[in-house]
């Protein structure tokens, strides 16, 4: 159910109301001793609100996916540790001197 923002035209009171999209707009201010006309304001909407330390796409993966990913990461880390260290490259040859003509 959406939440709509309203503002009283008489006293300037701002308030929110949860209403169905089919419900008619509110017309009277809820403040005591006011009962002035209210106008529904255009809002940006709420969207999603995530609370907590963080959310990642992998948080909701299935157990079989997590097991396969762990197996894959274990096999790639073991293969990289068993490979020999890269050899040092040979030194580059000295550049040839350009021939000059007298």
Residue pairs with C-beta under 8 A, 6 or more apart in sequence:
1 18
1 19
1 20
2 18
2 19
2 20
2 21
2 45
3 16
3 17
3 18
3 43
3 46
4 16
4 17
4 18
4 19
4 40
4 41
4 43
5 14
5 15
5 16
5 40
5 41
5 43
6 14
6 15
6 16
6 17
6 26
6 38
6 39
6 40
6 41
7 13
7 14
7 38
7 39
7 41
8 14
8 29
8 31
8 34
8 36
8 37
8 38
9 36
9 37
9 38
9 39
10 29
10 34
10 36
10 37
11 29
11 31
11 34
11 36
13 29
13 30
13 31
13 34
15 30
17 26
19 26
25 40
26 38
26 40
27 37
27 38
28 35
28 36
28 37
28 38
29 35
29 36
29 37
29 38
58 66
58 69
61 69
